[in-house]
Amino acid sequence: MGGISRFYGIVVYMYANDHGPDKHFHASYNGFYAKFHLDGTLVDGEDFPRKQARFIKKWASLRQSELEANWRHVEAHTQPSGIAPLDHK
């Protein structure tokens, strides 16, 4: 899948076959990869650029309901939906 959202060169992913006890999503940026809790807190990927991690945190705070809905898709082993990117505002 090409990701559930794209903004500022960041691609956000949720995988239907990648669920576990912690609700999370993955992000990539310019060869860096990280795992984040649904609230945007970095879980894994300490080398992920801080500026982009802040964009992800802001995006996640604005998209909580959509991230939660997508997590339910993941738990049901169905494809998550696309989520709007972070606006330039």
Secondary structure, 3 states (H helix, E strand, C coil): CCCCEEECCEEEECCCCCCCCCCEEEEEECCEEEEEECCCCEEECCCCCHHHHHHHHHHHHHCHHHHHHHHHHHHCCCCCCCCCCCCCC
